[in-house]
Amino acid sequence: MNEERKTILEMLAEGKINTEEAERLLSALSKETETGSDVTKIKSGYKYLRVVVEPGPESENSERVNIRVPLKLIRAGLKLASFIPKDAQVKVNEALHEKGIDTDFSKIKPEDLEDLLGQLNDLTVDVEGKEKIKVFCE
């Protein structure tokens, strides 16, 4: 039993709240738990972002690539990005735009990352039969 539920039941037992108030509090608590449960699962469930590149049947190269990036590192990077001065952020975004990467890192929030990871779920890209790239969380 979680702490909030236990506290509500203790307040009811001590007569600090009546049964109707306890029922409303428990109902509100269960709704809050339902809406927040997806993000909680993502945060607690995944530790790494994996990128695996395997040679395909038509590949001339037999090398395999297996990258495992800790999600804590990615989250820390997002937090550190908030410390970059605004004028420097503009220059970084312009440099990325010149390279064909049209994004604004100042607008990426940790919640966005969690949502992206939740949607990712076994992305596989087949590059013209030469390579197979898999991106997933574990």
Summary of the structure (lengths in Angstrom):
residues: 138
radius of gyration: 22.9
end to end distance: 27.5
largest distance: 75.8
contacts: 317
relative contact order: 0.15
helix: 55%
strand: 19%
